[in-house]
Amino acid sequence: MKIRAMSKGNRKGYCVAIFLGLFMASFTMPQQSSKLQEKIDNAIVTTYGVEDFSLEPIIIPEEMNQATKAEFSGEHFYEIVNSNGVLGYAYVGTAASMKKEFEYILMFNTDLSIKKSKVLIYRENYGRQIGSQRWLKQFIGLTPNDELTYGKNIDAIAGATISASSMTRATDEILQSIKTLKEQNIIPLK
């Protein structure tokens, strides 16, 4: 096999092309997206007891998204579907912790009551207690008619005040937003 040497011009162009390719890949292929998707899928499998399902994004018109407290643009709110029909709904969001943010999922029954909440990725050393099911189980059964207040009807956590109040506020905003969307017949009840 004969290997041909590259001219200086070709080497320079080749190196620039590789650099640009790697640079662009760092923006188009987030390191975390596959890890986050794996955690979302696992949460749904364990919560709904199914192996085969699909997540169908629920598209909210921009004017209605602006009228809600929570962010519903892009891919945040999903219908969970399998061959038997709609299993429920899922909202994937990001909330603030002390210095960083964390990802969470709220999974809903078909009547839009919360079936389960889960912290998917938490990036801080302090405040991890919000990921415990012992604390998160107080969200189970809440509906869009409920209003949440950290420290009143949602227990406070010593050492996780910022994260816990942030998760409570995010959950309340999602529930209130779903209420608004239901009232406007944007999301039908199955």
N, C-alpha and C positions, 0 to 999 in steps of 0.2 A: 504494500500500500504506500502510495506516495503522498506526503504531507507538503502542502504548498505554504510557503511563508507569506504572511500578510505584509502589504506595504504599510508604511507609517500612517498614511491617510486612512486606509481601511481599518487599522487597529484603533485609531482614534475614534472613528465613527462607530466601530463595534463597541468600544468601551462606553461611549456616550449613550448608545442604544440600550446597553445593559443597565447602566445607571438610571436612565429615565424609566425603563421598565420596572426596576425595583422600587424606585421612588413612587411611581404611580400605583403600584401594587400595594404599597403601604397605606394608601388612601382608599383604595377600592376594596381591600380585603381586611376588614378590621380583625385584629387578633382575637378579640373577645366574642365576636358574633357567633361563631360556632359553639363556643363554650356556653354562651347565654342560651342559644337555641336548644342545646342539649339539656340544660337545666329546665327550660320551659317544657320541653317534651316529657322529661321525667316527672315533673310536677303534675302534668295532665294525666299521664299513665297511672301514677299512684293514686291520684284523687278520684278519677273517673273509672278506674279499673279496666281500662281498654288498652290494647296494643296498637290497633289501627285507627287512626283518626286524621283529620286534616284541620288546619286552622285557616278559616276564611276571613280575611279582613273585612270589617264593617266600615264602609266609607261614609263619613259624616260630612255633609256639605259645609264649606268653609264658613258661611254666615252662621250656621248653628254651632260650629266649633268655637267661634268667637263668643257665642252666648253662653258657653259652658265654663265652669270653674276649672275643670281638668282639661288636659290636652288630648284631643281626639283626632288630630290630623295625623297623616302618615299611618304607620302600623302600630297602633296601641291597643285597639279593641277588636276582638276576634269572636267569631262563632266557632264553637268546637263541634265538628260534624264527623259522624262515621256512617256506616251502611244502614244503621237503624234510625238515622235522622240527627237532629240537633241534640247534643248532650248537655250543652251549657254555653257559657261565654267566658272569655278571659280578657283581662286588662293587664298589659305589661307596661310598667312605668319606672321612672327614676325619681328618687327622693334624696334630699340632702342629709348628710351625716355631719359630724363636727367639721371636718376639713374636705371631705370628698363627697361622692354620691354613691348610692346603692341602687340596684335593680330589684324589683319585686314583681310578683304576679298576684292578682286577685282573680279567683275562679268563682264563677257564679252558676247557680242552678238555672233551669229554664225560666223560673219565675223571677229571676234577677236578684235573689237573695244570695249572700256570700256563702259559698260552699267551703272555701278554704283560702287562706292567704299565706304567702310564703316569700321570704327574702331569698332571692336567687344568688346575688353576688354582693358581698359586703367587703369593703376595702380598708377598713380601719381596724386597729387593734382594740379600741375601746367601743363599747356599745353593742357588742355582738349579741347581747341578751335579747334584742328585738327579733332575732331569728329563731328563738325558741318557740315551739308550738304551744308551750304552756302560756306564753303571753299572746301569741297570735290567735289562739282559739277564741278569744273574746270577740273577734270580728265575725265568726261563723254565725250565720242566720240573720245578720243585719241586712236591711233592705234600703232601697232608695228613700223610704219614708223616715229613716232614722237619721238623727243628727249626732255627730260624735264630738266630744270635747275631752281632750287629753287631761287626765287628772280628775275628771268627774265621772263620766260613764265608761271611760277607757283608763285602765290602771296605768299609773306612772311607773317608770323603772329607774331606780337609782343607778347612776353611771351610764345611762343611755338616754338622757333627757332629750337631747337634740334629735337623735335618730327616732326615738319613740314618738315624740310629738310630731315629727315630720311624717312618719308613717300614718299616724292618726289623721293628720290634716289631709294627706294625699287620699286616704281611703274615704274620708268625708267628702272631699271635692269630687271624687269619682262617683260616689253614691248620689250626690246632689246633681251632678251633670247627667247621670243616667235618668234621674227623675225628670229633668228638663227635656231630655231627648224622648222619653216615653210620652210626656204630655204633648209634645209636638208631633207624635206618631212617626218619629225618625227611626226609632228601633221598635219593631213590633215584638210583642210577647208571643212566644211560640206555645 
